[in-house]
Amino acid sequence: MNHKSETILEESFAKQIKLIENNDQFIIEKQFYQHHNIEIYNLLKKNSHPNICPIFEVMQESDHFTVREAYLGKQTLNDLIPLTNMHLFYRYITQLCDALIHLHKLNIVHRDLKPENIFIVNGNLVLNDFDISKQRVDSHQRKDTHVLGSVGFASPEQYGFSRSDARSDIYSLGIVINLMITGDFISETYISGNLKYIVDRCVQIDPEDRYQSVQEVKEELMIQERGGSRFTLPGFRSNTKRNKIIAWCVYPVLLMVVLVAETQGETQFIDHVKSKVVIALVFTVIIAVCFNYLNIRRVLPRSIRRRPVLATLILLVLGLITIVIIYALFLGIIDIMLAAYQ
């Protein structure tokens, strides 16, 4: 016997959301009257991901468009926080990062990241609610024209301070991480321990001071999950075999160059030591600057940080100047010690 029923879950002038049951199978049907992001749903329909709500149909009507998507149940991340099981925390937050990475590859910014929009389905995290998401921005648009997002989660640029982009989701991600561990907003209880550095960088007011991609956030989280340190060298920060192989090849070569470095001519042992120190410092500066180690670019003014190539060149110059100063001080100290010894 065919059984079909419809239940209205939400209704307003902008949209209507219905739960449709057909022979014990459930789907969600959304009708949008005020939104113009049908392309978002078309993209998600064509580019599915295990941590993003499946989109079944997208239909354009005369005065609205309709979306039919999977029914994800009633359990959301909000029902589980705070999480005391750190294994479960890393499992869920990694899946959330994967969902955001997928969205950002499609040039989609979610803009409403919060626990209520994150569902737990069969033990896995599934991101939903793309009603205020956007795909791309006008390159001439300097700030968002509409204030959209949830209070407490939305980034400053979503309130019209500047133009929102993928880094806006990173801001919200930092808020979500804090909530998952503490159960409170940052204004009430700020996360402590090793994860504090990650949240700190996510929720910076200036987008240039945040992580520039969710992939960076995921790599930092993976380091913490493995019991590593945020001081881990570039190449070993992610759990990618390719990066580790390159690092294991490059670092020993650099170390060998430092060890075999010698000055030309008849020089004393101390002169060879000085050469090794200089070369080691040069390699250190190049690696730190090129990989933005520990977010070293934050020492520069914001206007320069917005230009990565220029920021890298300036930091390299400043680093080389610093090396010269350190070398001069080192040389002076050594000469004084030698003179005193003699």
C-alpha positions as a Markdown table, in Angstrom:
| # | Residue | x | y | z |
|---|---|---|---|---|
| 1 | Met | 0.0 | 0.0 | 0.0 |
| 2 | Asn | 1.4 | 3.4 | -1.0 |
| 3 | His | 1.7 | 5.8 | 1.9 |
| 4 | Lys | 2.8 | 9.4 | 1.4 |
| 5 | Ser | 2.7 | 12.3 | 3.8 |
| 6 | Glu | 4.1 | 15.8 | 4.1 |
| 7 | Thr | 4.9 | 17.8 | 7.2 |
| 8 | Ile | 5.8 | 21.4 | 7.1 |
| 9 | Leu | 8.9 | 22.0 | 9.2 |
| 10 | Glu | 9.5 | 25.7 | 8.5 |
| 11 | Glu | 7.6 | 28.3 | 6.6 |
| 12 | Ser | 8.2 | 32.0 | 5.9 |
| 13 | Phe | 8.0 | 34.6 | 3.1 |
| 14 | Ala | 11.4 | 33.5 | 1.9 |
| 15 | Lys | 11.2 | 29.7 | 2.0 |
| 16 | Gln | 9.2 | 26.6 | 2.9 |
| 17 | Ile | 10.7 | 23.4 | 4.2 |
| 18 | Lys | 8.8 | 20.1 | 4.2 |
| 19 | Leu | 9.5 | 16.6 | 5.4 |
| 20 | Ile | 8.1 | 14.1 | 2.8 |
| 21 | Glu | 7.6 | 10.5 | 3.8 |
| 22 | Asn | 7.0 | 8.0 | 1.1 |
| 23 | Asn | 6.8 | 4.3 | 2.1 |
| 24 | Asp | 9.0 | 4.8 | 5.1 |
| 25 | Gln | 11.5 | 6.8 | 3.1 |
| 26 | Phe | 12.1 | 10.4 | 4.1 |
| 27 | Ile | 13.4 | 13.4 | 2.1 |
| 28 | Ile | 13.5 | 17.1 | 2.7 |
| 29 | Glu | 12.0 | 19.5 | 0.2 |
| 30 | Lys | 12.9 | 23.1 | 0.3 |
| 31 | Gln | 11.2 | 25.8 | -1.8 |
| 32 | Phe | 13.0 | 29.1 | -2.0 |
| 33 | Tyr | 11.3 | 32.4 | -2.9 |
| 34 | Gln | 13.8 | 35.0 | -1.9 |
| 35 | His | 17.2 | 33.3 | -2.3 |
| 36 | His | 19.2 | 33.3 | -5.6 |
| 37 | Asn | 21.7 | 30.6 | -4.9 |
| 38 | Ile | 20.3 | 27.8 | -7.1 |
| 39 | Glu | 23.8 | 27.4 | -8.6 |
| 40 | Ile | 25.1 | 26.4 | -5.2 |
| 41 | Tyr | 22.7 | 23.5 | -5.0 |
| 42 | Asn | 23.4 | 22.5 | -8.6 |
| 43 | Leu | 27.1 | 22.3 | -7.9 |
| 44 | Leu | 26.5 | 20.2 | -4.8 |
| 45 | Lys | 24.2 | 17.9 | -6.7 |
| 46 | Lys | 26.9 | 17.3 | -9.3 |
| 47 | Asn | 29.8 | 17.2 | -6.8 |
| 48 | Ser | 28.8 | 15.0 | -3.9 |
| 49 | His | 30.9 | 14.4 | -0.8 |
| 50 | Pro | 30.4 | 11.9 | 2.1 |
| 51 | Asn | 30.4 | 14.8 | 4.6 |
| 52 | Ile | 28.0 | 17.0 | 2.8 |
| 53 | Cys | 24.2 | 16.5 | 2.6 |
| 54 | Pro | 23.3 | 14.7 | -0.6 |
| 55 | Ile | 21.2 | 16.8 | -3.0 |
| 56 | Phe | 18.8 | 14.7 | -5.1 |
| 57 | Glu | 17.0 | 17.3 | -7.3 |
| 58 | Val | 17.1 | 21.0 | -8.1 |
| 59 | Met | 14.2 | 22.4 | -10.0 |
| 60 | Gln | 13.7 | 25.9 | -11.3 |
| 61 | Glu | 10.1 | 27.1 | -11.2 |
| 62 | Ser | 8.5 | 30.4 | -12.4 |
| 63 | Asp | 8.7 | 32.2 | -9.1 |
| 64 | His | 10.9 | 30.0 | -7.0 |
| 65 | Phe | 13.2 | 27.0 | -7.0 |
| 66 | Thr | 12.9 | 23.7 | -5.3 |
| 67 | Val | 15.6 | 21.5 | -3.7 |
| 68 | Arg | 15.1 | 17.9 | -2.6 |
| 69 | Glu | 17.8 | 16.6 | -0.3 |
| 70 | Ala | 18.5 | 13.7 | 2.1 |
| 71 | Tyr | 16.8 | 13.6 | 5.4 |
| 72 | Leu | 19.7 | 13.5 | 8.0 |
| 73 | Gly | 17.7 | 12.8 | 11.1 |
| 74 | Lys | 17.5 | 14.9 | 14.2 |
| 75 | Gln | 20.9 | 14.4 | 15.9 |
| 76 | Thr | 23.2 | 17.4 | 15.4 |
| 77 | Leu | 26.7 | 18.2 | 16.8 |
| 78 | Asn | 24.9 | 20.6 | 19.2 |
| 79 | Asp | 23.4 | 17.5 | 21.0 |
| 80 | Leu | 26.9 | 16.1 | 21.7 |
| 81 | Ile | 28.9 | 19.1 | 22.9 |
| 82 | Pro | 31.0 | 19.4 | 24.9 |
| 83 | Leu | 32.9 | 16.4 | 23.7 |
| 84 | Thr | 35.0 | 14.7 | 26.3 |
| 85 | Asn | 36.2 | 11.9 | 24.0 |
| 86 | Met | 39.1 | 13.5 | 22.2 |
| 87 | His | 39.2 | 10.6 | 19.6 |
| 88 | Leu | 35.7 | 11.5 | 18.7 |
| 89 | Phe | 36.5 | 15.2 | 18.6 |
| 90 | Tyr | 39.3 | 14.7 | 16.1 |
| 91 | Arg | 37.2 | 12.3 | 14.0 |
| 92 | Tyr | 34.4 | 14.9 | 13.7 |
| 93 | Ile | 36.5 | 18.0 | 13.3 |
| 94 | Thr | 38.6 | 16.3 | 10.6 |
| 95 | Gln | 35.4 | 15.3 | 8.7 |
| 96 | Leu | 34.2 | 18.9 | 9.0 |
| 97 | Cys | 37.5 | 20.2 | 7.6 |
| 98 | Asp | 37.1 | 17.7 | 4.7 |
| 99 | Ala | 33.6 | 19.0 | 4.0 |
| 100 | Leu | 34.8 | 22.7 | 4.0 |
| 101 | Ile | 37.8 | 21.8 | 1.8 |
| 102 | His | 35.4 | 20.3 | -0.7 |
| 103 | Leu | 33.2 | 23.4 | -0.7 |
| 104 | His | 36.1 | 25.8 | -1.1 |
| 105 | Lys | 37.4 | 23.8 | -4.1 |
| 106 | Leu | 34.0 | 24.5 | -5.6 |
| 107 | Asn | 34.5 | 28.1 | -4.7 |
| 108 | Ile | 31.6 | 27.9 | -2.3 |
| 109 | Val | 31.6 | 29.7 | 1.1 |
| 110 | His | 29.2 | 28.2 | 3.6 |
| 111 | Arg | 28.8 | 31.4 | 5.8 |
| 112 | Asp | 26.5 | 29.7 | 8.4 |
| 113 | Leu | 28.8 | 27.2 | 10.0 |
| 114 | Lys | 27.4 | 26.2 | 13.5 |
| 115 | Pro | 26.6 | 23.0 | 15.4 |
| 116 | Glu | 22.9 | 23.1 | 14.5 |
| 117 | Asn | 23.8 | 22.8 | 10.8 |
| 118 | Ile | 26.2 | 19.9 | 11.4 |
| 119 | Phe | 24.5 | 16.5 | 11.6 |
| 120 | Ile | 25.7 | 13.2 | 13.0 |
| 121 | Val | 24.6 | 10.3 | 10.7 |
| 122 | Asn | 25.6 | 6.7 | 11.4 |
| 123 | Gly | 28.6 | 8.0 | 13.3 |
| 124 | Asn | 29.8 | 10.4 | 10.7 |
| 125 | Leu | 29.6 | 14.2 | 10.4 |
| 126 | Val | 27.4 | 15.7 | 7.6 |
| 127 | Leu | 27.3 | 19.4 | 6.9 |
| 128 | Asn | 24.0 | 20.9 | 5.8 |
| 129 | Asp | 22.1 | 24.2 | 5.2 |
| 130 | Phe | 23.6 | 26.1 | 2.3 |
| 131 | Asp | 20.8 | 28.7 | 2.2 |
| 132 | Ile | 23.1 | 31.7 | 2.6 |
| 133 | Ser | 26.1 | 30.1 | 0.9 |
| 134 | Lys | 27.7 | 31.9 | -2.0 |
| 135 | Gln | 29.8 | 30.7 | -4.8 |
| 136 | Arg | 31.8 | 33.7 | -6.0 |
| 137 | Val | 32.2 | 37.4 | -5.3 |
| 138 | Asp | 32.5 | 40.4 | -7.5 |
| 139 | Ser | 36.1 | 41.3 | -7.6 |
| 140 | His | 35.2 | 45.0 | -7.3 |
| 141 | Gln | 33.0 | 44.4 | -4.3 |
| 142 | Arg | 34.9 | 45.5 | -1.2 |
| 143 | Lys | 32.5 | 44.3 | 1.4 |
| 144 | Asp | 29.4 | 42.1 | 1.8 |
| 145 | Thr | 26.2 | 44.0 | 0.8 |
| 146 | His | 23.9 | 41.9 | 3.1 |
| 147 | Val | 24.4 | 41.0 | 6.8 |
| 148 | Leu | 24.0 | 37.3 | 6.8 |
| 149 | Gly | 25.1 | 34.6 | 9.3 |
| 150 | Ser | 24.4 | 33.5 | 12.8 |
| 151 | Val | 25.3 | 35.7 | 15.8 |
| 152 | Gly | 28.3 | 34.3 | 17.6 |
| 153 | Phe | 29.5 | 32.3 | 14.6 |
| 154 | Ala | 29.6 | 34.8 | 11.7 |
| 155 | Ser | 32.9 | 36.4 | 10.9 |
| 156 | Pro | 33.4 | 40.2 | 11.2 |
| 157 | Glu | 33.4 | 40.6 | 7.4 |
| 158 | Gln | 29.9 | 39.1 | 7.3 |
| 159 | Tyr | 28.7 | 42.2 | 9.2 |
| 160 | Gly | 29.9 | 44.4 | 6.4 |
| 161 | Phe | 33.5 | 45.2 | 7.5 |
| 162 | Ser | 34.9 | 43.6 | 4.3 |
| 163 | Arg | 34.2 | 40.9 | 1.7 |
| 164 | Ser | 33.6 | 37.4 | 3.0 |
| 165 | Asp | 35.5 | 34.5 | 1.5 |
| 166 | Ala | 36.8 | 31.0 | 2.5 |
| 167 | Arg | 38.5 | 32.6 | 5.5 |
| 168 | Ser | 35.1 | 33.5 | 6.8 |
| 169 | Asp | 34.4 | 29.8 | 7.3 |
| 170 | Ile | 37.7 | 29.4 | 9.0 |
| 171 | Tyr | 36.7 | 32.1 | 11.6 |
| 172 | Ser | 33.4 | 30.1 | 12.2 |
| 173 | Leu | 35.4 | 26.9 | 12.4 |
| 174 | Gly | 37.5 | 28.3 | 15.2 |
| 175 | Ile | 34.3 | 29.1 | 17.1 |
| 176 | Val | 33.0 | 25.6 | 16.5 |
| 177 | Ile | 36.2 | 24.0 | 17.8 |
| 178 | Asn | 36.0 | 26.1 | 21.0 |
| 179 | Leu | 32.4 | 25.0 | 21.5 |
| 180 | Met | 33.1 | 21.3 | 20.8 |
| 181 | Ile | 35.7 | 21.3 | 23.6 |
| 182 | Thr | 34.3 | 23.8 | 26.2 |
| 183 | Gly | 30.6 | 23.8 | 25.4 |
| 184 | Asp | 30.7 | 27.6 | 25.5 |
| 185 | Phe | 31.4 | 30.5 | 23.2 |
| 186 | Ile | 34.8 | 32.1 | 23.4 |
| 187 | Ser | 33.4 | 35.1 | 25.3 |
| 188 | Glu | 32.3 | 32.7 | 28.1 |
| 189 | Thr | 35.0 | 30.0 | 28.2 |
| 190 | Tyr | 38.2 | 30.2 | 26.0 |
| 191 | Ile | 39.7 | 26.9 | 25.1 |
| 192 | Ser | 43.1 | 26.0 | 26.8 |
| 193 | Gly | 45.9 | 23.6 | 26.0 |
| 194 | Asn | 47.4 | 22.8 | 22.7 |
| 195 | Leu | 44.3 | 23.6 | 20.7 |
| 196 | Lys | 44.3 | 27.2 | 21.9 |
| 197 | Tyr | 46.9 | 28.3 | 19.3 |
| 198 | Ile | 44.7 | 26.9 | 16.5 |
| 199 | Val | 41.5 | 28.6 | 17.7 |
| 200 | Asp | 43.5 | 31.9 | 18.3 |
| 201 | Arg | 44.6 | 32.0 | 14.7 |
| 202 | Cys | 41.2 | 31.0 | 13.3 |
| 203 | Val | 39.3 | 33.8 | 15.0 |
| 204 | Gln | 41.6 | 36.7 | 14.2 |
| 205 | Ile | 39.7 | 39.8 | 13.3 |
| 206 | Asp | 41.7 | 40.4 | 10.1 |
| 207 | Pro | 41.3 | 37.6 | 7.6 |
| 208 | Glu | 45.0 | 38.0 | 6.7 |
| 209 | Asp | 46.0 | 36.9 | 10.2 |
| 210 | Arg | 44.0 | 33.7 | 10.0 |
| 211 | Tyr | 44.9 | 30.4 | 8.4 |
| 212 | Gln | 44.5 | 31.0 | 4.7 |
| 213 | Ser | 43.0 | 27.6 | 3.9 |
| 214 | Val | 41.1 | 24.9 | 5.8 |
| 215 | Gln | 43.8 | 22.4 | 4.7 |
| 216 | Glu | 46.2 | 24.3 | 7.0 |
| 217 | Val | 43.8 | 24.0 | 9.9 |
| 218 | Lys | 43.4 | 20.3 | 9.2 |
| 219 | Glu | 47.2 | 19.8 | 9.2 |
| 220 | Glu | 47.6 | 21.6 | 12.5 |
| 221 | Leu | 44.8 | 19.5 | 14.0 |
| 222 | Met | 46.4 | 16.3 | 12.8 |
| 223 | Ile | 49.7 | 17.3 | 14.4 |
| 224 | Gln | 47.9 | 17.8 | 17.7 |
| 225 | Glu | 46.1 | 14.4 | 17.3 |
| 226 | Arg | 49.4 | 12.7 | 16.8 |
| 227 | Gly | 50.8 | 14.3 | 19.9 |
| 228 | Gly | 53.1 | 16.5 | 17.9 |
| 229 | Ser | 54.0 | 20.2 | 18.4 |
| 230 | Arg | 53.1 | 23.3 | 16.5 |
| 231 | Phe | 56.9 | 23.8 | 16.1 |
| 232 | Thr | 57.1 | 20.7 | 13.9 |
| 233 | Leu | 59.2 | 21.4 | 10.8 |
| 234 | Pro | 57.5 | 22.0 | 7.4 |
| 235 | Gly | 57.2 | 18.7 | 5.5 |
| 236 | Phe | 56.3 | 16.8 | 8.7 |
| 237 | Arg | 53.3 | 19.0 | 9.6 |
| 238 | Ser | 50.9 | 17.0 | 7.5 |
| 239 | Asn | 50.5 | 13.3 | 7.4 |
| 240 | Thr | 51.1 | 13.2 | 3.7 |
| 241 | Lys | 53.7 | 10.6 | 2.6 |
| 242 | Arg | 54.8 | 12.7 | -0.3 |
| 243 | Asn | 55.7 | 15.7 | 1.9 |
| 244 | Lys | 57.4 | 13.4 | 4.4 |
| 245 | Ile | 59.5 | 11.8 | 1.7 |
| 246 | Ile | 60.6 | 15.2 | 0.3 |
| 247 | Ala | 61.4 | 16.4 | 3.8 |
| 248 | Trp | 63.5 | 13.3 | 4.6 |
| 249 | Cys | 65.4 | 13.9 | 1.4 |
| 250 | Val | 65.9 | 17.7 | 1.7 |
| 251 | Tyr | 66.7 | 18.1 | 5.3 |
| 252 | Pro | 69.6 | 15.6 | 5.4 |
| 253 | Val | 71.1 | 17.2 | 2.2 |
| 254 | Leu | 70.9 | 20.7 | 3.8 |
| 255 | Leu | 72.5 | 19.3 | 7.0 |
| 256 | Met | 75.3 | 17.7 | 4.9 |
| 257 | Val | 75.9 | 21.1 | 3.2 |
| 258 | Val | 76.3 | 22.8 | 6.5 |
| 259 | Leu | 78.6 | 20.1 | 7.9 |
| 260 | Val | 80.9 | 20.1 | 4.9 |
| 261 | Ala | 81.0 | 23.8 | 4.4 |
| 262 | Glu | 84.5 | 25.3 | 4.8 |
| 263 | Thr | 86.1 | 28.6 | 4.1 |
| 264 | Gln | 88.7 | 28.8 | 1.3 |
| 265 | Gly | 92.4 | 29.3 | 2.0 |
| 266 | Glu | 94.5 | 28.6 | 5.1 |
| 267 | Thr | 92.0 | 29.4 | 7.8 |
| 268 | Gln | 91.6 | 28.3 | 11.4 |
| 269 | Phe | 89.0 | 25.9 | 12.8 |
| 270 | Ile | 86.9 | 28.7 | 14.1 |
| 271 | Asp | 86.5 | 30.2 | 10.6 |
| 272 | His | 85.0 | 26.9 | 9.4 |
| 273 | Val | 82.6 | 27.0 | 12.4 |
| 274 | Lys | 81.6 | 30.5 | 11.4 |
| 275 | Ser | 80.8 | 29.4 | 7.8 |
| 276 | Lys | 78.7 | 26.6 | 9.0 |
| 277 | Val | 76.7 | 28.9 | 11.3 |
| 278 | Val | 76.0 | 31.4 | 8.5 |
| 279 | Ile | 74.9 | 28.7 | 6.1 |
| 280 | Ala | 72.6 | 27.1 | 8.7 |
| 281 | Leu | 71.1 | 30.5 | 9.5 |
| 282 | Val | 70.5 | 31.2 | 5.7 |
| 283 | Phe | 68.7 | 27.8 | 5.3 |
| 284 | Thr | 66.6 | 28.4 | 8.4 |
| 285 | Val | 65.5 | 31.8 | 7.2 |
| 286 | Ile | 64.6 | 30.5 | 3.7 |
| 287 | Ile | 62.5 | 27.6 | 5.1 |
| 288 | Ala | 60.8 | 29.7 | 7.7 |
| 289 | Val | 59.9 | 32.5 | 5.2 |
| 290 | Cys | 58.9 | 30.4 | 2.2 |
| 291 | Phe | 56.6 | 28.1 | 4.3 |
| 292 | Asn | 55.4 | 30.9 | 6.6 |
| 293 | Tyr | 56.5 | 28.9 | 9.5 |
| 294 | Leu | 54.6 | 29.8 | 12.7 |
| 295 | Asn | 52.8 | 32.4 | 10.7 |
| 296 | Ile | 55.9 | 34.5 | 10.5 |
| 297 | Arg | 54.2 | 37.0 | 8.1 |
| 298 | Arg | 52.2 | 38.4 | 11.0 |
| 299 | Val | 55.2 | 40.6 | 11.9 |
| 300 | Leu | 54.5 | 42.6 | 8.8 |
| 301 | Pro | 51.9 | 45.4 | 8.3 |
| 302 | Arg | 48.5 | 44.1 | 7.1 |
| 303 | Ser | 48.9 | 46.0 | 3.8 |
| 304 | Ile | 52.0 | 44.0 | 3.0 |
| 305 | Arg | 50.6 | 40.6 | 4.3 |
| 306 | Arg | 47.9 | 40.9 | 1.7 |
| 307 | Arg | 50.6 | 40.5 | -1.0 |
| 308 | Pro | 52.3 | 37.1 | -0.3 |
| 309 | Val | 55.1 | 37.5 | -2.9 |
| 310 | Leu | 56.0 | 40.9 | -1.6 |
| 311 | Ala | 55.8 | 39.7 | 2.0 |
| 312 | Thr | 58.1 | 36.8 | 1.2 |
| 313 | Leu | 60.7 | 39.0 | -0.4 |
| 314 | Ile | 60.6 | 41.5 | 2.4 |
| 315 | Leu | 61.0 | 38.8 | 5.0 |
| 316 | Leu | 63.9 | 37.3 | 3.1 |
| 317 | Val | 65.7 | 40.6 | 3.1 |
| 318 | Leu | 65.0 | 41.2 | 6.7 |
| 319 | Gly | 66.1 | 37.7 | 7.5 |
| 320 | Leu | 69.4 | 38.2 | 5.7 |
| 321 | Ile | 70.0 | 41.5 | 7.5 |
| 322 | Thr | 69.3 | 39.7 | 10.8 |
| 323 | Ile | 71.8 | 37.0 | 9.9 |
| 324 | Val | 74.5 | 39.7 | 9.2 |
| 325 | Ile | 73.8 | 41.3 | 12.6 |
| 326 | Ile | 73.9 | 37.9 | 14.4 |
| 327 | Tyr | 77.0 | 36.9 | 12.5 |
| 328 | Ala | 78.7 | 40.2 | 13.5 |
| 329 | Leu | 77.8 | 39.7 | 17.1 |
| 330 | Phe | 78.8 | 36.1 | 17.0 |
| 331 | Leu | 82.1 | 37.0 | 15.4 |
| 332 | Gly | 82.7 | 39.7 | 18.0 |
| 333 | Ile | 82.0 | 37.4 | 20.9 |
| 334 | Ile | 84.3 | 34.7 | 19.5 |
| 335 | Asp | 87.1 | 37.2 | 18.9 |
| 336 | Ile | 86.8 | 38.5 | 22.5 |
| 337 | Met | 86.8 | 34.9 | 23.9 |
| 338 | Leu | 89.9 | 34.0 | 21.8 |
| 339 | Ala | 91.7 | 37.1 | 22.8 |
| 340 | Ala | 90.9 | 36.4 | 26.5 |
| 341 | Tyr | 92.0 | 32.8 | 26.1 |
| 342 | Gln | 95.3 | 33.8 | 24.5 |
